[in-house]
Amino acid sequence: MSTHSRFNSPFGHQLLNRRDFLGNSATALGSIALASLLRSDHLLAGTQPVIDPANPYAPRPPHFAPKAKNVVVIFCAGAVSQLETWDYKPELIKFDGKPLIGGPAVTFQGPAGELAKPQYKFRPRGQTGKMVSDMIPHLAELTDEFAFVHSLTSKSNTHGPAENFLSTGFALDGFPSLGSWITYALGSENQNLPAFVSIPDPRGVPQAGSNNWGPGFLPAAFQGTTLSTKEPVRHLLPPGIGHDEDVATRSLLQQMNQRHLDQHPGDGKLAARIASYELAARMQLSIPRISDLSTEPAHILKLYGADDTTNPIKAGFARNCILARRLIEQGVRFVQLFNGAYASGGELNWDGHNKLREQYDKHAAILDQPAAGLIRDLKQRGLLDETLVVWCTEFGRMPMFQKGSQGRDHNPDGFTCWMTGAGVKPGVSHGVTDELGRKAVQDIHPLYDFNATILHLLGLNHEQLTYEHNGVQRRLTNVEGHVIQEILS
């Protein structure tokens, strides 16, 4: 039998002969070598940014001209009901108290009850006439500024994994957050402040905790720094040490660090550690000034609701919103602002399982005026022209109440988030859920698309922003995602 013939395996597949095997092997090895050369020359899609370990926060160019320089994400933890806020469903009013024909008998927490109308009245708003709930009157006044996506879907109906999926693109722990990806790609415009700041709710942190601002397998330099006006940072000097002595001491330490680095050329880990320590030292001077709101005029405190003495949690969230604006003013690349903290029963967040109206009255009062004040303030200062503001939540709510309760269960199959600011088309509503708000049915967008759009507005191609981890070129959008062009200006 000729050694150049092909053979059939017992499984019906053709096996390669020796010549074909050697020829294909040579081609494969050549392809691997070519890919390696292209990657080293940054000509292959998915190449990683070049990071200087001694200056990991240095500004880096985007893939293409960006529309936005900075991002503020207002993350409402606990899953805000789209049916009480942005997604008006008159059919839900019509069929209030009726069963959902063909709907699930059991949802996330138990048996499903009857359809329930929106717990707040909806009214037409602005020039667009979009119907928005009375629950959020301050934000409703800004409806013409927003680009809504009503047809988002998530891959989890559990809060922690769903927060992970929104923030990292994966339901599992251990993946880099959106802010970490962005600062890894672009660095920072201010070398005295963190590139990525996360501001927890005054009541605590969300269920997925630091996963929302963690670096995952990216270098630790790209982890978000948590700040809050509730616990301001102060630069306290030891007794007997004045300003001049402090400056001289830090200058000497910097010289010693540089000498140590010169003695170990090419040690990237050492350079990164020194860079991290030096940023921490600079932050001791810059952050107390940024987080001190005593210089804010009374009319700004009033705009945000930070002067509200009747609702200290609202006033605390309002101060966090002012802090977010001050950070953006100073060139901080990514600010993550949380509304809602982890607690069972939805008492501290938007998890409206039991008494949704009663719970949402409290949470809306905390969110509404401060968030609207932030957007108005950014706009009046000209910062909204270069800042992208994102409002998001991890999933939505069911159109029926849970059996035996006055609340709605988890719904990852159709919910709403929105964007406004740099590069966003104002007054747009994109995507549709069914007539009862149960599922996305038109222009369906998994959260991969939402994150891909955020990256796009910053001049980043989500398919090219990668990091090799365990032999895999990882990215925020996994192997999925498309930019939502319909909401871009």
C-alpha positions in Angstrom: 0.0 0.0 0.0 1.4 3.4 -0.9 2.5 5.6 1.9 1.0 8.6 0.1 -2.5 7.3 0.2 -5.2 8.4 2.7 -6.6 6.0 5.2 -10.1 5.8 6.7 -10.4 5.6 10.5 -12.8 3.2 12.2 -14.9 6.3 12.9 -15.4 7.2 9.2 -12.9 10.1 9.2 -10.0 10.3 6.8 -6.5 10.2 8.3 -3.7 12.2 6.9 -0.8 10.3 5.3 2.8 11.2 6.2 3.4 13.8 3.5 0.1 15.6 4.2 0.8 15.5 7.9 4.3 17.0 7.5 3.0 19.6 5.1 0.2 20.7 7.3 2.5 20.8 10.3 4.8 23.1 8.5 1.9 25.4 7.6 0.6 25.4 11.2 4.0 26.2 12.6 4.4 29.0 10.1 1.0 30.4 11.1 2.0 30.4 14.7 5.2 32.2 14.0 3.4 34.8 11.8 0.9 35.4 14.6 3.7 35.8 17.1 5.4 38.4 14.9 2.2 40.2 14.2 1.3 40.3 17.9 4.8 41.6 18.8 4.4 44.4 16.2 0.9 45.2 17.4 -0.6 44.3 14.0 -2.8 41.5 15.2 -6.3 42.2 16.6 -6.4 41.6 20.3 -3.0 43.0 21.1 -2.4 44.2 24.6 -1.6 47.9 25.6 2.0 48.5 26.3 2.3 49.2 30.0 5.3 50.8 31.6 5.6 49.1 35.1 7.2 52.3 36.5 4.3 54.4 35.3 1.2 52.2 34.8 -1.1 55.1 35.0 0.4 57.1 32.1 -2.2 58.1 29.6 -2.3 55.8 26.6 -3.9 56.4 23.1 -7.3 54.7 22.3 -7.8 52.6 19.2 -9.6 55.4 17.4 -10.8 59.0 18.2 -13.1 58.8 21.3 -16.3 60.7 21.9 -15.8 60.5 25.7 -12.8 61.0 28.0 -14.4 60.0 31.3 -17.2 57.8 32.5 -19.5 58.0 35.5 -21.5 54.8 36.2 -24.5 55.1 38.5 -25.1 51.4 39.5 -28.4 50.8 41.3 -27.8 47.5 43.1 -30.7 45.1 43.8 -32.3 45.2 40.3 -34.6 48.2 39.7 -38.0 47.4 38.2 -38.2 48.6 34.6 -42.0 48.6 35.0 -42.0 51.2 37.8 -39.5 53.5 36.1 -38.7 53.7 32.4 -40.7 51.0 30.5 -44.4 52.0 30.3 -46.8 49.1 29.7 -50.4 50.2 29.4 -51.4 46.5 28.9 -50.2 45.8 32.3 -52.7 48.2 33.7 -55.4 46.6 31.6 -54.7 43.1 32.8 -54.0 44.0 36.4 -54.9 41.1 38.7 -55.2 38.6 35.9 -52.9 35.5 35.5 -50.1 35.7 32.9 -51.2 33.2 30.3 -48.3 30.9 29.3 -46.1 32.5 31.9 -43.9 30.7 34.4 -45.7 29.1 37.3 -42.6 29.4 39.5 -40.0 32.2 39.3 -36.8 32.8 41.1 -38.1 32.9 44.7 -41.2 30.8 44.4 -44.8 30.6 42.9 -45.8 33.4 40.6 -48.9 35.5 41.4 -51.1 37.7 39.3 -50.1 40.5 36.9 -49.7 43.8 38.7 -50.0 47.2 37.2 -47.1 49.8 37.7 -47.1 51.1 41.3 -46.6 54.7 40.1 -48.3 56.8 37.5 -46.5 57.4 34.2 -46.6 60.8 32.4 -45.3 62.1 29.1 -42.0 64.0 29.5 -40.2 66.7 27.6 -40.2 67.2 23.9 -40.1 63.5 23.2 -43.2 62.8 25.2 -41.7 59.6 26.6 -43.7 58.1 29.4 -41.7 58.0 32.6 -42.8 57.2 36.2 -43.7 59.8 38.9 -41.4 57.7 41.1 -38.4 59.7 39.8 -39.6 63.2 39.1 -36.2 64.9 38.9 -34.7 62.3 36.5 -37.9 62.3 34.6 -37.3 66.0 33.8 -34.1 65.0 32.0 -35.7 62.3 29.8 -34.9 64.2 26.6 -31.2 63.8 27.5 -31.2 60.1 27.8 -30.7 57.2 25.3 -32.7 54.2 26.7 -32.0 50.6 25.9 -35.2 48.7 26.9 -34.2 45.3 25.6 -31.2 44.2 27.7 -30.7 40.7 29.0 -28.5 39.1 31.6 -27.1 35.6 32.0 -28.0 35.3 35.6 -31.1 35.9 37.8 -29.1 35.9 41.0 -27.8 39.2 42.3 -24.1 38.4 43.0 -23.5 36.6 39.7 -25.6 39.2 37.8 -23.6 42.1 39.3 -20.5 40.2 38.2 -21.9 39.8 34.7 -22.8 43.5 34.4 -19.4 44.7 35.8 -17.1 42.1 34.3 -18.8 40.3 31.5 -18.8 37.0 33.4 -21.1 35.6 36.1 -18.2 33.9 37.8 -15.7 35.6 40.2 -12.2 36.5 39.2 -12.6 38.6 36.0 -11.6 42.2 35.6 -14.2 44.9 36.1 -15.2 47.4 33.4 -13.3 50.2 35.1 -10.2 48.1 35.3 -10.3 47.3 31.6 -10.7 51.0 30.8 -7.9 52.2 32.9 -5.7 49.3 31.7 -6.3 50.5 28.2 -6.2 54.3 28.6 -4.4 55.1 31.9 -5.1 58.3 33.6 -5.1 62.1 32.9 -4.2 62.9 36.6 -1.1 61.2 38.1 -2.0 62.4 41.6 -5.3 60.6 41.8 -6.4 57.0 41.0 -7.5 56.4 37.5 -10.5 54.4 38.7 -12.6 55.3 41.8 -15.5 53.4 43.2 -17.9 55.2 45.6 -20.0 52.8 47.7 -23.5 53.7 48.8 -23.6 55.3 52.3 -25.4 52.2 53.5 -22.7 49.7 52.4 -21.4 47.8 49.5 -23.3 45.8 46.8 -23.7 42.0 47.0 -20.8 41.2 44.7 -18.6 43.6 46.6 -15.1 44.3 45.3 -15.7 42.1 42.2 -17.4 45.2 40.8 -14.2 47.2 41.0 -11.6 44.5 41.1 -8.8 43.9 38.5 -9.3 40.2 38.2 -6.2 38.8 36.4 -5.1 42.3 35.2 -2.2 43.9 37.1 -3.3 45.0 40.6 -2.5 48.7 39.6 -5.8 48.7 37.8 -8.1 47.9 40.7 -10.6 50.6 41.6 -9.9 52.7 44.7 -12.8 53.1 47.0 -13.5 56.6 48.3 -16.5 58.1 50.2 -17.4 61.4 51.8 -18.7 59.4 54.7 -15.1 58.5 55.6 -12.9 61.2 54.2 -9.2 60.7 53.8 -7.0 63.0 55.9 -3.3 63.6 55.7 -2.2 63.5 59.3 1.5 64.3 60.1 3.2 62.9 63.2 3.6 65.3 66.1 6.5 67.7 65.5 6.7 67.1 61.8 5.8 70.1 59.7 5.0 70.5 56.0 8.6 71.2 54.9 9.9 68.2 56.8 7.2 66.0 55.3 8.1 67.1 51.7 11.8 66.6 52.3 11.2 63.1 53.7 9.1 62.1 50.7 11.7 63.5 48.3 14.4 61.4 50.0 12.3 58.3 49.9 11.7 58.9 46.2 15.5 59.1 45.6 16.1 55.9 47.5 13.4 54.1 45.5 14.9 55.3 42.3 18.4 54.1 43.3 17.0 50.7 44.3 15.2 50.5 40.9 18.4 51.5 39.1 20.2 48.6 40.8 17.5 46.2 39.5 16.9 47.2 35.8 14.1 45.4 34.1 12.4 44.3 37.3 8.8 45.1 36.4 7.3 44.0 39.6 9.5 46.2 41.6 8.8 49.2 39.4 5.1 48.6 39.7 5.3 48.3 43.5 7.2 51.6 43.7 4.8 53.3 41.4 1.9 52.1 43.6 3.5 53.4 46.8 4.3 56.8 45.2 0.7 57.2 44.0 -0.5 56.4 47.5 1.8 59.1 48.8 0.5 61.6 46.3 -3.1 60.6 47.1 -2.5 61.6 50.8 -2.2 65.2 49.6 -4.7 65.2 46.7 -7.6 63.2 48.0 -8.3 65.1 51.2 -8.7 68.2 49.1 -11.0 66.5 46.6 -13.2 64.9 49.2 -13.6 68.1 51.3 -16.9 69.5 50.2 -16.8 72.5 52.5 -15.9 74.7 49.5 -19.1 73.8 47.6 -21.5 76.8 47.5 -25.0 76.5 49.0 -26.8 76.4 45.7 -24.8 73.3 44.6 -25.6 71.5 47.8 -29.2 72.4 47.2 -29.1 71.2 43.6 -28.0 67.8 44.7 -30.0 67.6 47.9 -26.9 67.4 50.0 -28.5 69.9 52.4 -31.5 67.6 53.2 -31.5 67.3 56.9 -34.6 65.1 56.9 -33.0 62.3 55.0 -29.4 61.7 56.0 -28.9 58.7 53.6 -30.1 60.9 50.6 -27.8 63.7 51.8 -24.9 61.1 52.0 -25.6 59.8 48.5 -25.8 63.4 47.3 -22.4 64.2 48.7 -21.1 61.1 46.9 -22.5 62.5 43.7 -20.7 65.8 44.2 -17.5 63.8 44.9 -18.0 62.0 41.6 -18.2 65.4 39.8 -15.1 66.7 41.5 -13.2 63.6 40.5 -14.3 64.0 36.9 -13.2 67.6 37.0 -9.7 66.5 38.0 -9.4 64.0 35.1 -10.2 60.7 36.9 -11.0 58.3 34.1 -13.7 56.1 35.6 -16.0 56.8 38.5 -18.4 54.1 39.8 -21.2 55.4 42.0 -23.3 52.9 43.8 -26.9 53.4 44.9 -28.0 50.5 47.2 -26.2 48.1 49.4 -26.4 44.4 50.0 -29.0 43.2 52.5 -31.7 40.5 52.4 -35.2 41.7 51.9 -34.4 44.8 49.9 -34.3 47.1 52.8 -31.1 48.7 51.7 -31.4 48.2 47.9 -33.8 47.9 45.0 -34.6 44.2 45.6 -38.4 44.7 45.7 -39.7 41.2 46.6 -42.2 42.0 49.3 -43.6 45.6 49.6 -42.3 47.1 46.4 -44.1 50.4 46.6 -43.1 51.0 50.2 -39.5 50.0 49.5 -39.2 52.0 46.3 -40.6 55.2 47.9 -37.5 55.1 50.2 -35.0 54.2 47.6 -36.2 56.6 44.9 -36.0 59.5 47.3 -32.3 58.7 47.9 -31.5 58.3 44.2 -33.6 60.8 42.3 -32.5 64.3 43.1 -28.8 63.6 43.7 -28.4 61.7 40.4 -30.3 64.4 38.5 -28.3 67.0 40.2 -25.1 65.3 39.1 -26.2 65.3 35.4 -27.3 68.9 35.5 -24.1 70.0 37.2 -21.9 68.2 34.7 -23.9 69.8 31.9 -23.7 73.4 33.3 -20.0 73.1 33.7 -19.5 71.8 30.1 -18.3 68.4 31.4 -21.1 66.4 29.9 -19.6 67.1 26.4 -16.7 64.8 27.3 -18.2 62.6 30.0 -20.4 59.6 29.5 -22.9 59.0 32.3 -24.4 55.5 32.5 -27.3 54.4 34.6 -27.6 50.6 35.1 -28.9 47.8 37.2 -28.1 44.1 37.1 -31.6 42.9 35.8 -35.2 43.8 35.9 -38.5 42.6 37.5 -41.4 40.4 36.5 -44.8 41.8 35.4 -46.6 39.8 38.1 -46.3 40.0 41.8 -45.0 37.0 43.7 -47.7 34.9 45.2 -48.7 36.2 48.6 -46.6 39.4 48.3 -46.8 42.9 47.0 -43.4 42.7 45.2 -41.9 41.5 41.9 -39.4 38.6 41.4 -36.1 38.7 39.4 -36.3 39.0 35.6 -33.1 38.8 33.5 -35.0 38.5 30.2 -35.8 42.1 29.5 -34.9 45.3 31.3 -33.8 48.9 30.9 -30.5 50.9 31.3 -29.6 54.2 29.8 -26.7 56.5 28.8 -26.3 60.2 28.4 -23.5 62.7 27.6 -20.5 62.4 25.3 -21.3 60.6 22.0 -24.8 59.6 23.0 -27.9 60.5 20.9 -30.4 62.2 23.2 -34.1 61.4 23.4 -33.8 57.9 22.0 -35.6 54.7 23.1 -34.2 51.6 21.5 -35.3 48.0 21.9 -38.7 46.7 23.0 -40.0 44.3 25.6 -43.3 42.5 25.0 -46.6 44.2 25.9 -46.4 43.2 29.5 -42.6 43.8 30.0 -41.8 40.2 30.5 -39.2 39.6 27.8 -37.1 41.6 25.3 -38.6 40.9 21.8 -37.1 43.4 19.5 -33.4 44.6 19.1 -32.4 42.3 21.9 -29.1 43.2 23.5 -27.2 41.1 26.0 -25.2 43.2 28.5 -22.1 42.4 26.3 -23.5 44.9 23.8 -24.0 47.6 26.5 -20.4 47.2 27.7 -19.1 47.1 24.1 -20.9 50.5 23.5 -19.3 52.1 26.6 -15.8 51.0 25.3 -16.6 52.3 21.8 -17.5 55.7 23.1 -14.0 55.8 24.8 -12.4 55.0 21.5 -11.8 51.3 22.3 -12.6 48.3 20.1 -14.0 45.7 22.5 -12.6 42.9 20.3 -9.1 44.3 20.4 -8.9 45.2 24.1 -7.5 41.9 25.4 -5.2 40.4 28.0 -3.6 37.0 27.8 -4.5 34.9 30.8 -3.7 31.1 31.1 -3.1 31.0 27.4 -6.4 32.6 26.5 -6.9 36.1 25.0 -9.5 37.4 27.4 -11.7 40.4 27.0 -14.6 42.2 28.7 -17.2 41.0 26.2 -15.8 37.4 26.1 -16.3 36.3 22.5 -19.6 38.2 22.0 -20.8 41.8 21.9 -21.8 44.4 19.3 -21.9 48.2 19.6 -25.4 49.6 19.9 -25.1 52.0 17.0 -28.7 53.2 17.3 -28.0 55.2 20.5 -24.8 56.9 19.2 -24.8 60.5 18.0 
